[in-house]
Amino acid sequence: MSIVAIIPARGGSKRIPKKNIKPFAGKSIIAYSIKAAEESNLFNRIIVSTDSKEIAEIAKSYGAEVPFMRPAELADDFAGTAPVLIHALNWLNEHGCYSKYFCCIYAAAPLIRSEHIKKGFHLLRQKNAVTAFSVTTFPYPIFRGLRIEENGRLKMFWPEHEKSRSNDLPEAYHDAGQFYWASTERFLKEKTLFSSDAVPIILPRYLVQDIDTPEDWKTAEKMYLALHMNKTDWANA
């Protein structure tokens, strides 16, 4: 059974230049995704889909394959993940590598762990789902969320929950932005990772940080360093 990891990593990041290969805690950030995929021991191939020769060379130096360059129309600011994956899967099929399952792993996910990747694969098969992906809880009940109106005043999104106790509100989850497992055949039919039949791999919040801005980057780096600080480091902190 062939299983492939696909790491999308375009070169044109605007808010964080060279985001997918920028040094993070001593290594290019993409290295953490490649390493987690390797340590899972699940994949026949670990492939990076990129439009950048620089990213391609760095990805290969960490052990990934870059068997093709992504076309320009799938590398702009509006290219979604699903079309990039479809392109990669079709390329692989055309070149004799059909994968029954695949895992999309984001390049900027330095808190990712191989045990969660493995858990996702086993859950996907156990539940016979189309997709399985990482999620985490919101740190505050979303049903008591606020918005700022055009006049600068605050309003509740759901005013009916103004007096609801937090304990009485349902838990809400959001995409953790790390990895997405899928059945290749069923994904190519639905063409979305948020499939009609998806199951969650729930991660603790201390292992999740979306990285879209320089502030996000600093937060993620501090989280990573805190998680990897040994007892001696703590004593001297």
N, C-alpha and C positions, 0 to 999 in steps of 0.2 A: 504493500500500500504506500503510495507516494504522498508525502505531506510537505508543503512548501510554506516558508515564511516570506512575506512580501513587505518590505519596508519602503514606503513612499518618502522621498526626500528631494523635493524640488529646490532649485538654487536661488529663487528670486524672493526670499523673505524680505519684507519691507520694514516692519517694526523692529525686528532683531536681525540685522544683516548677517548673512551666512549662518542663520540660526541652527541648521541641521548639522553643522560641523564645528560650530563655535566651541572653544575649550570650556569644559565644565568640570570643576574639581579635578583638573589635571589631564583630562582626556577629551577628545572630540565627543560631543554629546551623543552622536549616533553610535558610538562604541558601546554604550550601555545596552542599547536595544539589540545590537548584534550579539553581544556577550550573553544576554539573557536567553536569546534564541538558541545559541550554541549549548548553553548549560542545561537546557530543557531536554536535550537528546531526542527530540521528536522529529526533527526536520531532515529531509533528504537534501534540500537546498535552501539556502538563505539568500534571497535576492533583493537587491536595492533597485528601486525604480526612480531614476533621476534624469534630469536634463543637463546636469552640470558635470563636466569632466573632473573638476576639482573634488566634488563630492564622490564621484565614482572611484577616484584613486584612493581617497581616504577610506572609503567603505571597504575596498579590496584589501587595504593594508590591515584592516581589523578582521579579515576572514570572510567577508561577504562576497557574493558574485554580483557582477553588473553585466549581464549578457546582452543587454540592449540599452539604447538611450531613449528616454521618453520623448515623444513628439512635442513640439512647441505648443500645440493646441491643448495639451493636457498639463501644461506647466505655468499657466498664468494664474492671476489672483482669484479667478472664478472657477478653477478646475476642482471638482469635488473628488473625494476619495474613491467612490464607487467606480467612476469611469477609468480612473488610474488602475484600479485592481482588475477591471474587466480587460483593459489593454494588456496587462501583464499576464493574466491567465490565458487569454487568446494567443499571445505570443508563445507561451510555454506549450500550449496544446499543438500549435502549428510546428513546433520544433521537437515533438516527440516526448514531451514531459507533461502528461496529464496527472493532476493531483486530485485525489478524492476529497481531501480537506486542505484548507489553507488558513493561515493566520496573518492578518494585517497587523503589523507592529509599527507604531508611530516612531519616528526618528528622535523626537525630542521627548523622551519618556525615561529620564534617568533613574526614577524610583521603581522602575519595573523589576519584577522578580520572576525567576524561572519557574518557581513552584506554582505561581498563579497562572502562568501560561499553561503548565501541565494540567492544573485543575480545570481550566477552561476547556481544554481538549476532551478530557474525560467527561465533563458535564455535557458538552455538546453531543457526544455519542450516547451517553447514558439516557439523556432526555430526547434523543432523536430530533433535535432542534435544527432550524435553518442556520441560526447564528447564536453565538454566545459571546458576550463582551463584558469588559470591566466597568463596574459602576461603584459609586460610593454615596453616602448619605449627605444631604445638605446639613450644614452646621446649625441651622435655625429653621423652625417650621415655615415652609414656604407659604402656607395658607395665611400667615400673619404678615406677609410681605407688603412693603410700601412702594409707591411710585411718587415721583415729583411731577406735578401738573405743569402746564405751560405758564401758569401764573405764579409758579414757585411754591404752591401749597402742597402739603402731603395728603395723599389719599391711600386707603387700603385697597389692594387688589380684590380682596374678598372681605368686605365689611361685615358680612354675616359671621365672621370668626373673630370679631373684635373682642368678645368676652370668652372665647373658647380657651380652655386650658391647653397648654402645649402637649400634655400627656394624653389628651383626648383626640389630638389630630393625627392623621395617618403619617407614617414615615414616608419621606419622599427621597428619590434617588436621582443622580445625574450621571451622565457618561463620564468615566474617569479618564478618557483620552489616552489609553495605553495600548490595548490590543483588542482584536476582533477575530474570533474564530468563525468559520463558515464551512458548510458543505458546498463544494465547488459547483456541482450540478444545480443545486437548488438556488444558490446565490446568483448564478448566471441567468436564472429565470426571473427572480425577483429584482435583481440589480440594486439592492440596498442592504446596508448593514443593519439598519433598523427594520428587520424583517417582520413578517406577520407572525413569526414563531421564534422569538428570541428568549434566551435565558440569561440571568445575570451571574457574573462572578463578582461578589461583593468584596471590596477592598476597604481597609481602614483609612480614615481621612489622612492620617499621618504619612501615607504612602501615595498620596494623590496631590498633584499641583499642575494645573494647566499653565502652559508657558506661552504666552502671547505678547507680553510686554517686558521691558527691562526689569521692572519691579517683580514680575512673576519669576524671572530668571534668578534674581537674587534670593527670593524666597525659597525656590526649589533647591538652590545650591546650599543654603543654610540648613534646610531640612535634610538633605543628603549627608552633609558633613556631621550633623547631629546624630543621625542614624548610624554612622560609621565611626563615631568617636569612641575610643576604648576607655577603660576605667582610668588609666594614667592621664589621658587627655582631659577627662572630666575633672580630675583632681587639680590639674594645672590651669583650668579654664578661668 
